[in-house]
Amino acid sequence: MNKSAQAEDQLHPNPQFGRKRWLDLCGSWAFAHDDADIGRDSGWEEKADVFDRQIIVPFPPESRASGIEERGFHPIVWYRRAFEAPQWSGNERVILHFGAVDYVAEVWVNGHFAGRHEGGHTPFRFDITPLINKDGEQTVVVRAEDPPQDVRFPRGKQDWLEKPHNIWYHRTTGIWQPVWLEVVPRLHLTDLHWTPDLPQARVRCEARLSGVPKKPITLRVKLASDGEPLAEQSLLVADSEVIFDVTIPALQHGTYKDHLLWTPERPNLIDVTVTLEGDDVDEIETYLGLRSCEVGAGHFLLNGLPYYLRLVLGQNYWPDTHLASPADDGLRREVELIKQLGFNGVRIHQKIEDPRFLYWCDRLGVLVWEEMPSAYAFSASAVERLSREWMEAIRRDKSHPCIVAWVPFNESWGVPHIAARSDQNNYAAALYHLTKALDPSRPVISNDGWELVESDIWSVHDYAPDGKGIASRFHRQEDIDAMLNGMGPARRRMILDDRERGNRPVMLTEFGGLSFLPKRGDAWHGYATVDDAQAYEARLADLFGAVLAAPHVAGFCYTQLTDTEQETNGLLTAAREPKLPFETIRAILTQPAASAPQEQIDAARQVARAAAGSSEPIE
């Protein structure tokens, strides 16, 4: 198996941890529903004749693109696929990867049990070397169980009712991210995490191996920018985990380093080659972004400087494929649309997004708030499930420079009595601290919207229908104080337990939700409505104008990017067509913000630079 097994231009399913020897297993699989749950007892893992349908993986069976498109309650589904045995030597291993399977997956290879994984949004892998034959056809069978009405596990926006209602959508059952094989050395790298330390001109590397070396072996790291070497370091590794710092001398130049730093305006990525030189060489081609993100003095700080956040709420749901992406170019296009509209970031709502989307955010320059899909009941099992899956998500994603905030909870979903019950309050606070323990380099919002416990950002959801409503709560500091110390726009307490607000920023992290007035019989959910495009433009200008004029608000997140099923409040239709010209929307939301005076200066400088024919971003 070599690179020619894939299309030459095919993006690796996990671009930040890609190897050259991998084989895509997406495409046509045999498929069967198992509503009566008889498959295990009947030995379906060894039977081919029970698989009476074909499905296109990785599209969920509820979706049109899967070829199944059955959206009722089907709690258990089975998949089967044949594949040719890859070539591997006696000192190599064959790894079977799944990007995500919702919710519990059990896997067999050639009739032998390979393993089990619980968690519908995070990746897993099995070493299947002992289960496959050297030659000939192999089979992989997957059983996925996703109880449609169980609200004690993380499900995000997937509806527990049979048909979508309110703000919840059709379900995504089973395989919904790529499946692939990889050939690796017996001792190989399993994780690489990068944490920049700009003041110290270095980056910290955390590496995990598949086991403990029999004797110390060399790990070599090379960093380069546009082909020019930046740093190289080698060290001996004698354990299965190692943490070390790599000094980057070029970062020590106090006034000439912006060309190395990552921002949305200039998304510079540092090319990294990591080589584990054991009995067989394991080499990873990856990248990192040199940037810092933190809060201070009432601002969000990017690379130590105030940076005004213009985020859009992304459901990242497609009509034909649901949570699954239509293709890699669909993910790239989604990122391009965000930038084309004028936003500098996206809050991915109730979804752990495909790593390829994060790759394009890294490469094209879009900030990301990563948010955990919610459960909708509080119990010991719900705590265990969500905490475990959240840790897996952070482990997968914490090296992406685009991610600048973690959001464990949204609007008290899963902790409905957080203001009255100490156990739910402690749970949210504990997840905040757990997140900070796993990644102290980013802000964490404990419960986005209201009823905040420990939090680095005071985030507010306010669906005022016009700019006047926004201004009444956000233009004067005393009005902001009254809201944060009391009840918020959604009739919920804002900050619980009289916590000190400190110098943490205030952000309006959901607002807008504007849609056209629905026609009789339309499935609709939204907030304010207008009659036509002219009124739509005027109302958008009114809402954004009020937010941008707020001198004590450090950023916003507009609801939302696209129409999604009955939520028809997107700036784009479900087909990704704009409701107003792109340049009109961009002009409305990119006006300089009152809380970021530097933006006014930058805007004036940019006019002069454009007149001089320069397209370089302002430093």
BELURFEN-V515731 format. One record per pair of residues at least 12 apart in sequence whose ideal C-beta (glycine too) atoms are under 6 Angstrom apart, sorted by the first residue. I is the first residue (numbers start at 1). J is the second residue. D is the distance in whole Angstrom. If there is no record, write none. Layout:
BEGIN
i:I j:J d:D
i:I j:J d:D
END
This chain:
BEGIN
i:1 j:21 d:6
i:1 j:23 d:5
i:1 j:86 d:4
i:1 j:87 d:6
i:1 j:183 d:6
i:3 j:20 d:5
i:5 j:23 d:5
i:6 j:24 d:6
i:11 j:328 d:5
i:11 j:356 d:6
i:13 j:99 d:6
i:13 j:178 d:4
i:13 j:180 d:5
i:14 j:355 d:5
i:15 j:359 d:4
i:16 j:286 d:5
i:19 j:182 d:6
i:21 j:183 d:5
i:22 j:180 d:5
i:22 j:182 d:5
i:23 j:181 d:4
i:24 j:180 d:5
i:25 j:179 d:4
i:25 j:180 d:6
i:26 j:57 d:5
i:26 j:58 d:6
i:26 j:178 d:6
i:28 j:54 d:5
i:29 j:55 d:5
i:29 j:57 d:5
i:29 j:79 d:5
i:29 j:81 d:4
i:30 j:51 d:3
i:30 j:80 d:4
i:31 j:53 d:5
i:31 j:55 d:4
i:31 j:79 d:6
i:32 j:50 d:6
i:32 j:51 d:5
i:32 j:78 d:5
i:33 j:74 d:5
i:33 j:77 d:6
i:34 j:76 d:4
i:34 j:78 d:6
i:35 j:74 d:6
i:37 j:76 d:6
i:39 j:78 d:6
i:44 j:78 d:6
i:45 j:108 d:4
i:45 j:111 d:6
i:45 j:141 d:5
i:46 j:111 d:4
i:51 j:80 d:5
i:55 j:67 d:6
i:55 j:68 d:5
i:57 j:175 d:5
i:58 j:175 d:5
i:58 j:176 d:5
i:58 j:177 d:5
i:58 j:178 d:6
i:58 j:324 d:5
i:59 j:321 d:5
i:59 j:324 d:5
i:60 j:172 d:4
i:60 j:173 d:5
i:60 j:174 d:6
i:60 j:176 d:5
i:60 j:322 d:5
i:61 j:173 d:6
i:62 j:170 d:5
i:62 j:171 d:6
i:63 j:321 d:5
i:63 j:322 d:5
i:64 j:320 d:5
i:65 j:320 d:5
i:65 j:321 d:5
i:71 j:170 d:5
i:73 j:148 d:5
i:75 j:147 d:5
i:75 j:148 d:6
i:76 j:145 d:5
i:77 j:144 d:5
i:77 j:173 d:6
i:77 j:174 d:5
i:78 j:143 d:5
i:79 j:142 d:4
i:80 j:141 d:5
i:81 j:140 d:5
i:82 j:137 d:5
i:82 j:139 d:5
i:83 j:138 d:5
i:85 j:132 d:6
i:85 j:133 d:6
i:85 j:135 d:6
i:85 j:138 d:5
i:86 j:181 d:6
i:86 j:183 d:6
i:88 j:183 d:5
i:91 j:186 d:5
i:91 j:279 d:6
i:91 j:280 d:6
i:92 j:183 d:6
i:92 j:185 d:6
i:93 j:127 d:5
i:93 j:129 d:5
i:93 j:184 d:5
i:93 j:186 d:6
i:94 j:128 d:6
i:94 j:129 d:5
i:94 j:183 d:6
i:95 j:125 d:5
i:95 j:127 d:6
i:95 j:182 d:5
i:95 j:184 d:6
i:96 j:126 d:5
i:96 j:128 d:5
i:96 j:181 d:6
i:97 j:125 d:5
i:97 j:180 d:5
i:98 j:124 d:6
i:98 j:179 d:6
i:99 j:123 d:5
i:99 j:177 d:3
i:99 j:178 d:5
i:100 j:121 d:5
i:100 j:176 d:6
i:100 j:177 d:4
i:101 j:144 d:5
i:101 j:175 d:5
i:102 j:120 d:3
i:102 j:146 d:5
i:102 j:172 d:6
i:103 j:120 d:4
i:103 j:146 d:4
i:103 j:153 d:6
i:104 j:118 d:5
i:104 j:145 d:5
i:105 j:117 d:5
i:105 j:142 d:6
i:105 j:144 d:5
i:106 j:143 d:4
i:107 j:142 d:5
i:108 j:141 d:4
i:109 j:128 d:5
i:109 j:131 d:4
i:109 j:140 d:5
i:110 j:131 d:6
i:110 j:138 d:6
i:110 j:139 d:6
i:112 j:131 d:5
i:114 j:126 d:4
i:114 j:128 d:5
i:119 j:389 d:4
i:121 j:352 d:4
i:121 j:373 d:6
i:122 j:389 d:6
i:122 j:392 d:4
i:122 j:393 d:6
i:144 j:174 d:4
i:146 j:173 d:4
i:148 j:171 d:6
i:151 j:376 d:4
i:151 j:377 d:5
i:152 j:375 d:6
i:152 j:377 d:5
i:152 j:379 d:5
i:152 j:381 d:5
i:152 j:382 d:4
i:153 j:375 d:6
i:153 j:385 d:5
i:154 j:373 d:4
i:154 j:375 d:5
i:154 j:386 d:5
i:154 j:389 d:6
i:156 j:350 d:4
i:156 j:351 d:6
i:156 j:373 d:3
i:157 j:169 d:5
i:157 j:350 d:5
i:158 j:171 d:5
i:164 j:565 d:5
i:166 j:525 d:6
i:167 j:525 d:6
i:167 j:567 d:6
i:169 j:565 d:5
i:172 j:322 d:5
i:172 j:323 d:4
i:176 j:323 d:5
i:176 j:324 d:4
i:177 j:354 d:6
i:185 j:280 d:4
i:185 j:282 d:5
i:187 j:210 d:6
i:187 j:211 d:6
i:187 j:278 d:5
i:188 j:210 d:5
i:188 j:282 d:4
i:189 j:276 d:6
i:189 j:282 d:6
i:189 j:284 d:6
i:190 j:208 d:5
i:190 j:210 d:5
i:191 j:208 d:4
i:192 j:207 d:6
i:193 j:206 d:4
i:193 j:398 d:6
i:193 j:399 d:5
i:194 j:288 d:4
i:194 j:399 d:5
i:195 j:441 d:5
i:196 j:290 d:5
i:198 j:292 d:5
i:201 j:248 d:6
i:201 j:251 d:4
i:201 j:252 d:5
i:202 j:245 d:5
i:202 j:247 d:5
i:203 j:246 d:5
i:204 j:245 d:5
i:205 j:244 d:6
i:206 j:243 d:5
i:207 j:242 d:5
i:208 j:241 d:5
i:209 j:240 d:5
i:211 j:240 d:6
i:212 j:240 d:5
i:216 j:236 d:4
i:216 j:238 d:4
i:217 j:237 d:6
i:217 j:278 d:5
i:218 j:234 d:6
i:218 j:277 d:4
i:219 j:235 d:6
i:219 j:237 d:5
i:219 j:276 d:6
i:220 j:234 d:5
i:220 j:275 d:4
i:221 j:233 d:5
i:221 j:246 d:6
i:221 j:274 d:5
i:222 j:273 d:5
i:223 j:270 d:5
i:223 j:272 d:6
i:224 j:271 d:5
i:225 j:260 d:6
i:225 j:270 d:6
i:230 j:248 d:5
i:230 j:250 d:6
i:231 j:246 d:5
i:231 j:248 d:5
i:233 j:246 d:5
i:258 j:619 d:5
i:260 j:290 d:5
i:261 j:290 d:5
i:261 j:291 d:6
i:261 j:303 d:5
i:262 j:289 d:3
i:262 j:290 d:6
i:262 j:291 d:4
i:262 j:401 d:5
i:264 j:344 d:4
i:264 j:365 d:4
i:264 j:367 d:6
i:265 j:617 d:4
i:266 j:617 d:5
i:267 j:365 d:3
i:269 j:287 d:5
i:269 j:289 d:6
i:270 j:288 d:5
i:271 j:287 d:6
i:272 j:286 d:5
i:272 j:287 d:6
i:272 j:288 d:6
i:273 j:285 d:6
i:289 j:401 d:2
i:291 j:303 d:6
i:291 j:401 d:5
i:293 j:404 d:4
i:293 j:442 d:6
i:295 j:443 d:5
i:295 j:456 d:5
i:295 j:504 d:6
i:295 j:505 d:5
i:297 j:503 d:5
i:298 j:503 d:6
i:298 j:505 d:5
i:299 j:505 d:6
i:299 j:554 d:5
i:300 j:505 d:6
i:300 j:554 d:5
i:300 j:555 d:6
i:308 j:555 d:6
i:308 j:593 d:5
i:308 j:596 d:4
i:309 j:345 d:6
i:309 j:555 d:3
i:310 j:343 d:5
i:310 j:344 d:5
i:311 j:345 d:4
i:311 j:347 d:5
i:311 j:557 d:4
i:312 j:343 d:5
i:312 j:346 d:6
i:312 j:558 d:5
i:312 j:561 d:5
i:313 j:347 d:5
i:313 j:349 d:5
i:313 j:557 d:6
i:313 j:559 d:5
i:313 j:560 d:4
i:314 j:346 d:4
i:314 j:348 d:5
i:314 j:561 d:5
i:315 j:349 d:6
i:315 j:564 d:4
i:316 j:348 d:6
i:316 j:351 d:6
i:316 j:353 d:6
i:317 j:564 d:5
i:319 j:574 d:5
i:325 j:354 d:5
i:328 j:356 d:5
i:331 j:356 d:5
i:331 j:357 d:4
i:331 j:360 d:6
i:332 j:360 d:5
i:335 j:360 d:4
i:335 j:361 d:6
i:335 j:364 d:5
i:335 j:366 d:5
i:338 j:366 d:5
i:340 j:582 d:5
i:341 j:585 d:5
i:341 j:586 d:6
i:342 j:586 d:4
i:342 j:589 d:5
i:342 j:590 d:5
i:344 j:367 d:6
i:345 j:366 d:6
i:345 j:367 d:3
i:346 j:366 d:6
i:346 j:368 d:6
i:347 j:369 d:4
i:347 j:557 d:5
i:350 j:373 d:5
i:352 j:393 d:5
i:358 j:400 d:5
i:358 j:402 d:6
i:361 j:402 d:4
i:362 j:400 d:6
i:362 j:401 d:6
i:362 j:402 d:5
i:367 j:404 d:5
i:368 j:402 d:5
i:368 j:403 d:5
i:369 j:405 d:4
i:369 j:407 d:6
i:370 j:403 d:5
i:370 j:406 d:6
i:371 j:407 d:4
i:372 j:390 d:5
i:372 j:408 d:5
i:374 j:413 d:4
i:374 j:414 d:5
i:375 j:414 d:4
i:376 j:413 d:6
i:378 j:415 d:6
i:378 j:424 d:6
i:383 j:427 d:6
i:394 j:438 d:5
i:394 j:439 d:6
i:398 j:439 d:5
i:405 j:442 d:6
i:405 j:443 d:5
i:406 j:435 d:5
i:406 j:442 d:6
i:406 j:444 d:5
i:407 j:445 d:5
i:407 j:448 d:5
i:408 j:431 d:4
i:409 j:428 d:6
i:409 j:447 d:4
i:410 j:448 d:5
i:411 j:449 d:4
i:412 j:451 d:5
i:415 j:428 d:6
i:418 j:451 d:5
i:419 j:451 d:5
i:419 j:493 d:5
i:419 j:496 d:6
i:425 j:453 d:6
i:428 j:446 d:5
i:428 j:447 d:5
i:428 j:453 d:5
i:429 j:453 d:4
i:429 j:454 d:5
i:432 j:444 d:5
i:432 j:446 d:4
i:432 j:454 d:4
i:443 j:456 d:4
i:443 j:457 d:6
i:444 j:456 d:6
i:445 j:457 d:5
i:445 j:459 d:5
i:448 j:509 d:6
i:449 j:461 d:4
i:450 j:488 d:5
i:450 j:490 d:6
i:450 j:492 d:4
i:450 j:494 d:6
i:451 j:492 d:5
i:451 j:493 d:6
i:451 j:496 d:6
i:452 j:495 d:5
i:453 j:496 d:6
i:456 j:504 d:6
i:457 j:505 d:6
i:457 j:507 d:6
i:458 j:484 d:6
i:458 j:504 d:6
i:458 j:506 d:5
i:459 j:507 d:5
i:459 j:509 d:4
i:460 j:508 d:6
i:461 j:510 d:4
i:462 j:489 d:4
i:462 j:511 d:5
i:463 j:513 d:5
i:463 j:527 d:4
i:465 j:528 d:4
i:466 j:542 d:6
i:467 j:542 d:4
i:467 j:543 d:6
i:467 j:545 d:6
i:467 j:546 d:3
i:470 j:546 d:4
i:470 j:547 d:6
i:471 j:546 d:5
i:474 j:550 d:4
i:474 j:553 d:5
i:475 j:550 d:6
i:477 j:552 d:5
i:480 j:506 d:6
i:480 j:552 d:6
i:505 j:554 d:4
i:506 j:553 d:6
i:507 j:554 d:5
i:507 j:555 d:5
i:508 j:547 d:6
i:508 j:553 d:6
i:508 j:556 d:5
i:509 j:557 d:4
i:510 j:557 d:6
i:510 j:559 d:5
i:512 j:543 d:6
i:512 j:558 d:5
i:512 j:559 d:5
i:513 j:526 d:5
i:513 j:527 d:4
i:513 j:559 d:4
i:513 j:569 d:4
i:514 j:528 d:5
i:514 j:539 d:6
i:515 j:529 d:6
i:515 j:568 d:5
i:515 j:569 d:4
i:517 j:529 d:4
i:517 j:531 d:6
i:523 j:566 d:4
i:524 j:566 d:6
i:524 j:568 d:6
i:525 j:566 d:5
i:525 j:567 d:5
i:526 j:569 d:4
i:537 j:580 d:6
i:540 j:588 d:5
i:541 j:588 d:5
i:544 j:588 d:5
i:544 j:589 d:5
i:548 j:591 d:5
i:548 j:593 d:5
i:549 j:594 d:5
i:551 j:594 d:4
i:551 j:595 d:5
i:553 j:595 d:6
i:554 j:595 d:6
i:562 j:574 d:6
i:571 j:585 d:6
i:602 j:618 d:5
i:605 j:618 d:6
i:606 j:618 d:6
END
